[in-house]
Amino acid sequence: MKAIMVLFYVMMLTIIASVSMVNGSPGKDDYVNPKEQLGYDILEKLRQKP
C-alpha cells in the first residue's frame, strides 16, 4: 500500500512540475494555477497521513 502512495506522490510532483513549466516561471507566487493548487493540497493530505 505504501508503494502505491509513493508512486502517486511522485506522479503528482511530475504533473505539478510540468504544469509549472507550461505556465512560465515558477517564481510567480502572486498567481496560483487552480490545478496546481489542487495538486499541492493532495500532496499535503498525503504527507499528513502517518
N, CA, C and O atoms as a Tripos MOL2 file, in Angstrom:
@<TRIPOS>MOLECULE
protein
  200   199    50     0     0
PROTEIN
NO_CHARGES

@<TRIPOS>ATOM
      1 N           0.8400   -1.2110    0.0000 N.3       1 MET1
      2 CA          0.0000    0.0000    0.0000 C.3       1 MET1
      3 C           0.8740    1.2590    0.0000 C.2       1 MET1
      4 O           0.5680    2.2430   -0.6740 O.2       1 MET1
      5 N           1.9750    1.2060    0.7770 N.am      2 LYS2
      6 CA          2.8500    2.3710    0.8680 C.3       2 LYS2
      7 C           3.5060    2.6680   -0.4810 C.2       2 LYS2
      8 O           3.7130    3.8260   -0.8440 O.2       2 LYS2
      9 N           3.8290    1.6040   -1.2150 N.am      3 ALA3
     10 CA          4.4680    1.7800   -2.5250 C.3       3 ALA3
     11 C           3.5420    2.5350   -3.4780 C.2       3 ALA3
     12 O           3.9950    3.3650   -4.2660 O.2       3 ALA3
     13 N           2.2470    2.2430   -3.4020 N.am      4 ILE4
     14 CA          1.2680    2.9250   -4.2510 C.3       4 ILE4
     15 C           1.2410    4.4190   -3.9170 C.2       4 ILE4
     16 O           1.1920    5.2620   -4.8130 O.2       4 ILE4
     17 N           1.2750    4.7380   -2.6140 N.am      5 MET5
     18 CA          1.2690    6.1310   -2.1770 C.3       5 MET5
     19 C           2.4980    6.8700   -2.7010 C.2       5 MET5
     20 O           2.4000    8.0000   -3.1790 O.2       5 MET5
     21 N           3.6570    6.2150   -2.6050 N.am      6 VAL6
     22 CA          4.9010    6.8420   -3.0630 C.3       6 VAL6
     23 C           4.8460    7.0800   -4.5650 C.2       6 VAL6
     24 O           5.2520    8.1360   -5.0500 O.2       6 VAL6
     25 N           4.3410    6.0910   -5.2980 N.am      7 LEU7
     26 CA          4.2260    6.2130   -6.7530 C.3       7 LEU7
     27 C           3.2990    7.3720   -7.1100 C.2       7 LEU7
     28 O           3.6010    8.1710   -7.9970 O.2       7 LEU7
     29 N           2.1730    7.4550   -6.4130 N.am      8 PHE8
     30 CA          1.2130    8.5260   -6.6430 C.3       8 PHE8
     31 C           1.8430    9.8920   -6.3490 C.2       8 PHE8
     32 O           1.6530   10.8530   -7.0930 O.2       8 PHE8
     33 N           2.5980    9.9530   -5.2420 N.am      9 TYR9
     34 CA          3.2800   11.1740   -4.8170 C.3       9 TYR9
     35 C           4.2370   11.6590   -5.9040 C.2       9 TYR9
     36 O           4.2630   12.8420   -6.2440 O.2       9 TYR9
     37 N           5.0260   10.7200   -6.4460 N.am     10 VAL10
     38 CA          5.9950   11.0640   -7.4890 C.3      10 VAL10
     39 C           5.2700   11.5260   -8.7550 C.2      10 VAL10
     40 O           5.7000   12.4760   -9.4090 O.2      10 VAL10
     41 N           4.1780   10.8540   -9.0930 N.am     11 MET11
     42 CA          3.4030   11.2450  -10.2710 C.3      11 MET11
     43 C           2.8600   12.6670  -10.1070 C.2      11 MET11
     44 O           2.9120   13.4680  -11.0400 O.2      11 MET11
     45 N           2.3410   12.9720   -8.9220 N.am     12 MET12
     46 CA          1.8000   14.3020   -8.6710 C.3      12 MET12
     47 C           2.8940   15.3580   -8.7950 C.2      12 MET12
     48 O           2.6720   16.4190   -9.3770 O.2      12 MET12
     49 N           4.0750   15.0670   -8.2470 N.am     13 LEU13
     50 CA          5.1830   16.0140   -8.3370 C.3      13 LEU13
     51 C           5.5470   16.2690   -9.7950 C.2      13 LEU13
     52 O           5.8110   17.4040  -10.1900 O.2      13 LEU13
     53 N           5.5580   15.2050  -10.5860 N.am     14 THR14
     54 CA          5.8920   15.3370  -12.0090 C.3      14 THR14
     55 C           4.8540   16.2000  -12.7250 C.2      14 THR14
     56 O           5.1990   17.0680  -13.5260 O.2      14 THR14
     57 N           3.5760   15.9490  -12.4240 N.am     15 ILE15
     58 CA          2.4970   16.7210  -13.0490 C.3      15 ILE15
     59 C           2.6070   18.1980  -12.6620 C.2      15 ILE15
     60 O           2.4860   19.0800  -13.5120 O.2      15 ILE15
     61 N           2.8370   18.4550  -11.3780 N.am     16 ILE16
     62 CA          2.9480   19.8390  -10.9080 C.3      16 ILE16
     63 C           4.1310   20.5300  -11.5830 C.2      16 ILE16
     64 O           4.0310   21.6880  -11.9870 O.2      16 ILE16
     65 N           5.2540   19.8150  -11.7030 N.am     17 ALA17
     66 CA          6.4470   20.3910  -12.3290 C.3      17 ALA17
     67 C           6.1700   20.7450  -13.7840 C.2      17 ALA17
     68 O           6.5470   21.8210  -14.2470 O.2      17 ALA17
     69 N           5.5110   19.8410  -14.5040 N.am     18 SER18
     70 CA          5.2280   20.0970  -15.9190 C.3      18 SER18
     71 C           4.2300   21.2450  -16.0650 C.2      18 SER18
     72 O           4.3620   22.0700  -16.9690 O.2      18 SER18
     73 N           3.2390   21.3020  -15.1850 N.am     19 VAL19
     74 CA          2.2580   22.3900  -15.2280 C.3      19 VAL19
     75 C           2.9540   23.7270  -14.9700 C.2      19 VAL19
     76 O           2.6480   24.7250  -15.6230 O.2      19 VAL19
     77 N           3.8950   23.7480  -14.0130 N.am     20 SER20
     78 CA          4.6200   24.9730  -13.6950 C.3      20 SER20
     79 C           5.4390   25.4420  -14.8910 C.2      20 SER20
     80 O           5.4780   26.6340  -15.1960 O.2      20 SER20
     81 N           6.0950   24.4960  -15.5710 N.am     21 MET21
     82 CA          6.9240   24.8580  -16.7220 C.3      21 MET21
     83 C           6.0640   25.4270  -17.8480 C.2      21 MET21
     84 O           6.4620   26.3800  -18.5170 O.2      21 MET21
     85 N           4.8760   24.8370  -18.0560 N.am     22 VAL22
     86 CA          3.9900   25.3010  -19.1220 C.3      22 VAL22
     87 C           3.4950   26.7140  -18.8130 C.2      22 VAL22
     88 O           3.3760   27.5460  -19.7120 O.2      22 VAL22
     89 N           3.2100   26.9770  -17.5480 N.am     23 ASN23
     90 CA          2.6520   28.2760  -17.1630 C.3      23 ASN23
     91 C           3.6940   29.3790  -17.1490 C.2      23 ASN23
     92 O           3.3350   30.5560  -17.1090 O.2      23 ASN23
     93 N           4.9890   29.0280  -17.1810 N.am     24 GLY24
     94 CA          6.0290   30.0460  -17.1530 C.3      24 GLY24
     95 C           6.9170   29.8800  -15.9360 C.2      24 GLY24
     96 O           7.1090   28.7690  -15.4420 O.2      24 GLY24
     97 N           7.4520   30.9770  -15.4600 N.am     25 SER25
     98 CA          8.4230   30.9070  -14.3740 C.3      25 SER25
     99 C           7.7650   30.4370  -13.0850 C.2      25 SER25
    100 O           6.6750   30.8950  -12.7420 O.2      25 SER25
    101 N           8.4250   29.5160  -12.3600 N.am     26 PRO26
    102 CA          7.8670   29.0150  -11.1000 C.3      26 PRO26
    103 C           7.8700   30.0740   -9.9980 C.2      26 PRO26
    104 O           7.2800   29.8640   -8.9380 O.2      26 PRO26
    105 N           8.5270   31.2060  -10.2380 N.am     27 GLY27
    106 CA          8.6150   32.2480   -9.2160 C.3      27 GLY27
    107 C           7.3680   33.1080   -9.1010 C.2      27 GLY27
    108 O           7.2940   33.9850   -8.2400 O.2      27 GLY27
    109 N           6.3790   32.8610   -9.9700 N.am     28 LYS28
    110 CA          5.1490   33.6610   -9.9270 C.3      28 LYS28
    111 C           4.2620   33.1790   -8.7820 C.2      28 LYS28
    112 O           3.4270   32.2940   -8.9660 O.2      28 LYS28
    113 N           4.4490   33.7690   -7.5970 N.am     29 ASP29
    114 CA          3.6490   33.3220   -6.4550 C.3      29 ASP29
    115 C           2.3560   34.1210   -6.3340 C.2      29 ASP29
    116 O           1.4530   33.7360   -5.5920 O.2      29 ASP29
    117 N           2.2660   35.2340   -7.0640 N.am     30 ASP30
    118 CA          1.0630   36.0590   -6.9420 C.3      30 ASP30
    119 C          -0.1330   35.3810   -7.6100 C.2      30 ASP30
    120 O          -1.2790   35.6110   -7.2230 O.2      30 ASP30
    121 N           0.1400   34.5410   -8.6160 N.am     31 TYR31
    122 CA         -0.9550   33.8140   -9.2580 C.3      31 TYR31
    123 C          -0.7010   32.3210   -9.1470 C.2      31 TYR31
    124 O           0.3600   31.8310   -9.5320 O.2      31 TYR31
    125 N          -1.6910   31.5980   -8.6140 N.am     32 VAL32
    126 CA         -1.5520   30.1510   -8.4660 C.3      32 VAL32
    127 C          -2.5860   29.4680   -9.3490 C.2      32 VAL32
    128 O          -3.7790   29.7670   -9.2870 O.2      32 VAL32
    129 N          -2.1030   28.5460  -10.1690 N.am     33 ASN33
    130 CA         -2.9920   27.7750  -11.0380 C.3      33 ASN33
    131 C          -3.8840   26.8820  -10.1730 C.2      33 ASN33
    132 O          -3.3690   26.1870   -9.2970 O.2      33 ASN33
    133 N          -5.2030   26.8760  -10.3890 N.am     34 PRO34
    134 CA         -6.1100   26.0380   -9.5880 C.3      34 PRO34
    135 C          -5.7220   24.5650   -9.6100 C.2      34 PRO34
    136 O          -5.7850   23.8910   -8.5820 O.2      34 PRO34
    137 N          -5.3170   24.0550  -10.7910 N.am     35 LYS35
    138 CA         -4.9170   22.6490  -10.8770 C.3      35 LYS35
    139 C          -3.6710   22.4030  -10.0450 C.2      35 LYS35
    140 O          -3.5460   21.3760   -9.3790 O.2      35 LYS35
    141 N          -2.7480   23.3630  -10.0910 N.am     36 GLU36
    142 CA         -1.5190   23.2450   -9.3280 C.3      36 GLU36
    143 C          -1.8400   23.2540   -7.8300 C.2      36 GLU36
    144 O          -1.2870   22.4720   -7.0570 O.2      36 GLU36
    145 N          -2.7530   24.1620   -7.4370 N.am     37 GLN37
    146 CA         -3.1340   24.2520   -6.0280 C.3      37 GLN37
    147 C          -3.7830   22.9510   -5.5690 C.2      37 GLN37
    148 O          -3.5250   22.4850   -4.4580 O.2      37 GLN37
    149 N          -4.6210   22.3640   -6.4180 N.am     38 LEU38
    150 CA         -5.2590   21.0950   -6.0890 C.3      38 LEU38
    151 C          -4.2000   20.0260   -5.8670 C.2      38 LEU38
    152 O          -4.2950   19.2270   -4.9350 O.2      38 LEU38
    153 N          -3.1890   20.0170   -6.7330 N.am     39 GLY39
    154 CA         -2.1000   19.0510   -6.5890 C.3      39 GLY39
    155 C          -1.3810   19.2230   -5.2670 C.2      39 GLY39
    156 O          -1.0900   18.2430   -4.5800 O.2      39 GLY39
    157 N          -1.0920   20.4700   -4.9050 N.am     40 TYR40
    158 CA         -0.4100   20.7260   -3.6410 C.3      40 TYR40
    159 C          -1.2720   20.2940   -2.4600 C.2      40 TYR40
    160 O          -0.7580   19.7390   -1.4900 O.2      40 TYR40
    161 N          -2.5810   20.5450   -2.5340 N.am     41 ASP41
    162 CA         -3.4820   20.1380   -1.4560 C.3      41 ASP41
    163 C          -3.4620   18.6280   -1.2710 C.2      41 ASP41
    164 O          -3.4320   18.1340   -0.1440 O.2      41 ASP41
    165 N          -3.4790   17.8880   -2.3930 N.am     42 ILE42
    166 CA         -3.4460   16.4280   -2.3150 C.3      42 ILE42
    167 C          -2.1350   15.9680   -1.6970 C.2      42 ILE42
    168 O          -2.1210   15.0610   -0.8650 O.2      42 ILE42
    169 N          -1.0250   16.5960   -2.1030 N.am     43 LEU43
    170 CA          0.2790   16.2230   -1.5580 C.3      43 LEU43
    171 C           0.3200   16.4850   -0.0560 C.2      43 LEU43
    172 O           0.8660   15.6780    0.6970 O.2      43 LEU43
    173 N          -0.2510   17.6040    0.3870 N.am     44 GLU44
    174 CA         -0.2670   17.9090    1.8140 C.3      44 GLU44
    175 C          -1.0550   16.8520    2.5860 C.2      44 GLU44
    176 O          -0.6330   16.4190    3.6580 O.2      44 GLU44
    177 N          -2.2030   16.4370    2.0390 N.am     45 LYS45
    178 CA         -3.0060   15.4150    2.7050 C.3      45 LYS45
    179 C          -2.2350   14.1090    2.8000 C.2      45 LYS45
    180 O          -2.2900   13.4180    3.8170 O.2      45 LYS45
    181 N          -1.5010   13.7680    1.7130 N.am     46 LEU46
    182 CA         -0.7060   12.5390    1.7250 C.3      46 LEU46
    183 C           0.3950   12.6350    2.7680 C.2      46 LEU46
    184 O           0.6890   11.6580    3.4570 O.2      46 LEU46
    185 N           1.0080   13.8130    2.8860 N.am     47 ARG47
    186 CA          2.1010   13.9920    3.8400 C.3      47 ARG47
    187 C           1.6080   13.8480    5.2720 C.2      47 ARG47
    188 O           2.3240   13.3350    6.1320 O.2      47 ARG47
    189 N           0.3890   14.2980    5.5270 N.am     48 GLN48
    190 CA         -0.1250   14.2640    6.8950 C.3      48 GLN48
    191 C          -0.4960   12.8560    7.3420 C.2      48 GLN48
    192 O          -0.6070   12.5950    8.5390 O.2      48 GLN48
    193 N          -0.6920   11.9370    6.3770 N.am     49 LYS49
    194 CA         -1.0080   10.5570    6.7560 C.3      49 LYS49
    195 C           0.2270    9.8950    7.3510 C.2      49 LYS49
    196 O           1.3220   10.0330    6.8050 O.2      49 LYS49
    197 N           0.0700    9.1790    8.4600 N.am     50 PRO50
    198 CA          1.2220    8.5260    9.0980 C.3      50 PRO50
    199 C           1.8150    7.4370    8.2260 C.2      50 PRO50
    200 O           2.7880    6.7940    8.6190 O.2      50 PRO50
@<TRIPOS>BOND
     1     1     2 1
     2     2     3 1
     3     3     4 2
     4     3     5 am
     5     5     6 1
     6     6     7 1
     7     7     8 2
     8     7     9 am
     9     9    10 1
    10    10    11 1
    11    11    12 2
    12    11    13 am
    13    13    14 1
    14    14    15 1
    15    15    16 2
    16    15    17 am
    17    17    18 1
    18    18    19 1
    19    19    20 2
    20    19    21 am
    21    21    22 1
    22    22    23 1
    23    23    24 2
    24    23    25 am
    25    25    26 1
    26    26    27 1
    27    27    28 2
    28    27    29 am
    29    29    30 1
    30    30    31 1
    31    31    32 2
    32    31    33 am
    33    33    34 1
    34    34    35 1
    35    35    36 2
    36    35    37 am
    37    37    38 1
    38    38    39 1
    39    39    40 2
    40    39    41 am
    41    41    42 1
    42    42    43 1
    43    43    44 2
    44    43    45 am
    45    45    46 1
    46    46    47 1
    47    47    48 2
    48    47    49 am
    49    49    50 1
    50    50    51 1
    51    51    52 2
    52    51    53 am
    53    53    54 1
    54    54    55 1
    55    55    56 2
    56    55    57 am
    57    57    58 1
    58    58    59 1
    59    59    60 2
    60    59    61 am
    61    61    62 1
    62    62    63 1
    63    63    64 2
    64    63    65 am
    65    65    66 1
    66    66    67 1
    67    67    68 2
    68    67    69 am
    69    69    70 1
    70    70    71 1
    71    71    72 2
    72    71    73 am
    73    73    74 1
    74    74    75 1
    75    75    76 2
    76    75    77 am
    77    77    78 1
    78    78    79 1
    79    79    80 2
    80    79    81 am
    81    81    82 1
    82    82    83 1
    83    83    84 2
    84    83    85 am
    85    85    86 1
    86    86    87 1
    87    87    88 2
    88    87    89 am
    89    89    90 1
    90    90    91 1
    91    91    92 2
    92    91    93 am
    93    93    94 1
    94    94    95 1
    95    95    96 2
    96    95    97 am
    97    97    98 1
    98    98    99 1
    99    99   100 2
   100    99   101 am
   101   101   102 1
   102   102   103 1
   103   103   104 2
   104   103   105 am
   105   105   106 1
   106   106   107 1
   107   107   108 2
   108   107   109 am
   109   109   110 1
   110   110   111 1
   111   111   112 2
   112   111   113 am
   113   113   114 1
   114   114   115 1
   115   115   116 2
   116   115   117 am
   117   117   118 1
   118   118   119 1
   119   119   120 2
   120   119   121 am
   121   121   122 1
   122   122   123 1
   123   123   124 2
   124   123   125 am
   125   125   126 1
   126   126   127 1
   127   127   128 2
   128   127   129 am
   129   129   130 1
   130   130   131 1
   131   131   132 2
   132   131   133 am
   133   133   134 1
   134   134   135 1
   135   135   136 2
   136   135   137 am
   137   137   138 1
   138   138   139 1
   139   139   140 2
   140   139   141 am
   141   141   142 1
   142   142   143 1
   143   143   144 2
   144   143   145 am
   145   145   146 1
   146   146   147 1
   147   147   148 2
   148   147   149 am
   149   149   150 1
   150   150   151 1
   151   151   152 2
   152   151   153 am
   153   153   154 1
   154   154   155 1
   155   155   156 2
   156   155   157 am
   157   157   158 1
   158   158   159 1
   159   159   160 2
   160   159   161 am
   161   161   162 1
   162   162   163 1
   163   163   164 2
   164   163   165 am
   165   165   166 1
   166   166   167 1
   167   167   168 2
   168   167   169 am
   169   169   170 1
   170   170   171 1
   171   171   172 2
   172   171   173 am
   173   173   174 1
   174   174   175 1
   175   175   176 2
   176   175   177 am
   177   177   178 1
   178   178   179 1
   179   179   180 2
   180   179   181 am
   181   181   182 1
   182   182   183 1
   183   183   184 2
   184   183   185 am
   185   185   186 1
   186   186   187 1
   187   187   188 2
   188   187   189 am
   189   189   190 1
   190   190   191 1
   191   191   192 2
   192   191   193 am
   193   193   194 1
   194   194   195 1
   195   195   196 2
   196   195   197 am
   197   197   198 1
   198   198   199 1
   199   199   200 2
@<TRIPOS>SUBSTRUCTURE
     1 MET1         2 RESIDUE 1 A MET
     2 LYS2         6 RESIDUE 1 A LYS
     3 ALA3        10 RESIDUE 1 A ALA
     4 ILE4        14 RESIDUE 1 A ILE
     5 MET5        18 RESIDUE 1 A MET
     6 VAL6        22 RESIDUE 1 A VAL
     7 LEU7        26 RESIDUE 1 A LEU
     8 PHE8        30 RESIDUE 1 A PHE
     9 TYR9        34 RESIDUE 1 A TYR
    10 VAL10       38 RESIDUE 1 A VAL
    11 MET11       42 RESIDUE 1 A MET
    12 MET12       46 RESIDUE 1 A MET
    13 LEU13       50 RESIDUE 1 A LEU
    14 THR14       54 RESIDUE 1 A THR
    15 ILE15       58 RESIDUE 1 A ILE
    16 ILE16       62 RESIDUE 1 A ILE
    17 ALA17       66 RESIDUE 1 A ALA
    18 SER18       70 RESIDUE 1 A SER
    19 VAL19       74 RESIDUE 1 A VAL
    20 SER20       78 RESIDUE 1 A SER
    21 MET21       82 RESIDUE 1 A MET
    22 VAL22       86 RESIDUE 1 A VAL
    23 ASN23       90 RESIDUE 1 A ASN
    24 GLY24       94 RESIDUE 1 A GLY
    25 SER25       98 RESIDUE 1 A SER
    26 PRO26      102 RESIDUE 1 A PRO
    27 GLY27      106 RESIDUE 1 A GLY
    28 LYS28      110 RESIDUE 1 A LYS
    29 ASP29      114 RESIDUE 1 A ASP
    30 ASP30      118 RESIDUE 1 A ASP
    31 TYR31      122 RESIDUE 1 A TYR
    32 VAL32      126 RESIDUE 1 A VAL
    33 ASN33      130 RESIDUE 1 A ASN
    34 PRO34      134 RESIDUE 1 A PRO
    35 LYS35      138 RESIDUE 1 A LYS
    36 GLU36      142 RESIDUE 1 A GLU
    37 GLN37      146 RESIDUE 1 A GLN
    38 LEU38      150 RESIDUE 1 A LEU
    39 GLY39      154 RESIDUE 1 A GLY
    40 TYR40      158 RESIDUE 1 A TYR
    41 ASP41      162 RESIDUE 1 A ASP
    42 ILE42      166 RESIDUE 1 A ILE
    43 LEU43      170 RESIDUE 1 A LEU
    44 GLU44      174 RESIDUE 1 A GLU
    45 LYS45      178 RESIDUE 1 A LYS
    46 LEU46      182 RESIDUE 1 A LEU
    47 ARG47      186 RESIDUE 1 A ARG
    48 GLN48      190 RESIDUE 1 A GLN
    49 LYS49      194 RESIDUE 1 A LYS
    50 PRO50      198 RESIDUE 1 A PRO
